[in-house]
Amino acid sequence: MVKRPRPVSNGMNKAIAILSVAALIGAFLVFYNPKPTPSAIKDNSSSSDTIQKWETKTDEQASVTVVVTPIDLSSQSTKWKFNVAMDTHSIELNEDMMESAVLMDEQGREYKPVNWDGPTGGHHLEGVLTFKRVMPSPQSIELKITGVGDVTRSFTWQL
């Protein structure tokens, strides 16, 4: 005589379904931990130490697009950094960014970069251009990049 498994009762099916739903809800609550976005932190904080998101600037001349976004321009930082991306389909991008870039304050004083962390040569380049922090802190700064596509590009931010 072969024993057949006893069918599960309707009450047992409901209990399994309820436990499964409860486990899914519990797992969702455990693993879903929303964190405030940086803008929400900034909006809710009265401190001047919050991270500021700087405007990305774009220059499209001579078949080359140059996009610059400040990464850090805070008065607490010892270095000011800019993400620089260059894109073209027509010329070779082989300029030396250490020679091509200069940071200027509103008084016209020039500051040379201390580091270019990016490639040279090609049609698509992206890297980080670093300067020593300008002291005393100016009200505005201008990043000039010369020679890329044989033109001068100017990017200005109010601090």
URHU-V844797 format. One record per backbone hydrogen bond with DSSP energy under -1.0 kcal/mol. NH is the residue of the N-H (numbers start at 1). CO is the residue of the C=O. If there is no record, write none. Layout:
NH&CO + NH&CO
This chain:
13&9 + 14&10 + 15&11 + 16&12 + 17&13 + 18&14 + 19&15 + 20&16 + 21&17 + 22&18 + 23&19 + 24&20 + 25&21 + 26&22 + 27&23 + 28&24 + 29&25 + 30&26 + 31&27 + 32&28 + 33&31 + 41&37 + 42&38 + 43&39 + 44&40 + 57&68 + 59&66 + 61&64 + 64&61 + 65&87 + 66&59 + 67&85 + 68&57 + 69&83 + 71&81 + 72&81 + 80&131 + 81&72 + 82&129 + 83&69 + 84&127 + 85&67 + 86&125 + 87&65 + 88&123 + 93&122 + 94&92 + 99&96 + 100&96 + 101&97 + 102&144 + 103&111 + 104&142 + 105&109 + 108&105 + 111&103 + 114&130 + 115&130 + 117&128 + 118&116 + 121&93 + 125&86 + 127&84 + 128&117 + 129&82 + 130&115 + 131&80 + 133&78 + 141&157 + 142&104 + 143&155 + 144&102 + 145&153 + 146&100 + 150&147 + 153&145 + 155&143 + 157&141 + 159&139
